[in-house]
Every structure is written in C-alpha cells, then in structure tokens.
C-alpha cells in the first residue's frame, strides 16, 4: 500500500496535506524519513511515524451505537449547537464518522454512527424498509381503534400518506398514553404528526431500536462499538 493512501485512510489529512508532511520529512518508516509519497509500506510490518508519533492503525470501518440524549442535534458539525459528535471520545472520533439518519434535538434513543458510507446509505434508503421502534408518550388517551387506524394508513394535512408497521398500547392513563410504534418510513416529524392526527401531542419520544439494534443497558449519552453479530445483522 502506498504511504499516502495509508495515511489518508488513517485520517492524517488530505492527499495534498500528506504530501506536504512527506516533503517536510515529517513521515518516517522504520525510523527513516521518506522522500516520496509513492513509497509502499505494509502496516503489519513497518513502523510508521508522523511528526514523531507512532501511527496506531485504525480499523477501516467503525460502527458505534449511541444512546442519544435530548439537547444535542444529529449532525457532524454546527456553529452554535452541540452535536452528537461531541459525545464521542477523541480516541474514537474520526473525520469520516457520521450519524445514520437523524433524531430530532428533543428525541432520545438509539442512533448509529459509522464511516461505512455504503451501509449507511442502505439503512436510510426507503426501499430497504428498515424498521425503527419508538416509545411514544402522548397527552390524553389513545384507543386501540385509533392505533389500528395508524396501522391501516392515514393521510396527513400536507397530503403525505403514512402508516405504522405496528402499534402497541403500553400504558393508558387519564392524562397520558404510552405506545410502542414501529415504522419503516422516515417522513419529517412523522410520529409527532401521526399523533397530532389523532388529536393528541407527543410529550416524549425515545427510539428503542433501529434495524433491530437496541441496548436497554446503555445510559443516555453513552455509546459502544457494535458487535460482529450486530454488524452482520445490519448488512443483511
């Protein structure tokens, strides 16, 4: 593998930035500064240093599961607001890491982050029908017949036709209801608008699973790497 490609894959900058590092003799292979970006190396055999620091080889793809708290936005960067990336430790942070899909600022729950662009595209593509399950707390009481209506499909005010794959009433009180809603669509504020169609309002929204991936033990704001089995599950 060429040294410039290797360092680019390891997040040491653009190709031109890496070429400049090599030009300034900041890149060493087995203790010797290299003079050309065309030098071939073997990361498993050669010791690579950049600016005196040993390069720790990173896995080509990273898959993280974050339990997103309220108050942070689902973005890689924002000038004024904290993003989900601020919750990732510097040791795990990569320039090409990004969230898969999005959760609203006030929505909590399971959020995947990866630098595997092909998989991320598949997971958010409508034609793949990836299911997401939400625990929804609403104002007032929701009836079984109303939830059946959501499963059958409704038309929102803007003409959008939406439906839930499954609705389960978990709790019903005089002043609120808790419902588990599973859907594969991803319309803007879909669940809030569906509950609004029923004459109620969402007071709390938590995504319990995404594409079958969940972790009830993960604290708000915490994250972990996906297991090999979970990654295989997503790839299917």
NORLINDA-V125434 format. One record per helix or strand of 3 or more residues. SS is the DSSP state (H for helix, E for strand). FROM is the first residue (numbers start at 1). LEN is the number of residues. If there is no record, write none. Layout:
# NORLINDA-V125434
<<SS | FROM | LEN> <SS | FROM | LEN>>
This chain:
# NORLINDA-V125434
<<H | 3 | 7> <H | 15 | 9> <E | 27 | 3> <E | 48 | 3> <E | 63 | 6> <H | 84 | 4> <E | 108 | 7> <H | 117 | 8> <H | 126 | 3> <E | 132 | 8> <H | 144 | 9> <E | 166 | 7> <E | 176 | 8> <H | 190 | 8> <E | 202 | 9> <E | 223 | 3> <H | 228 | 8>>
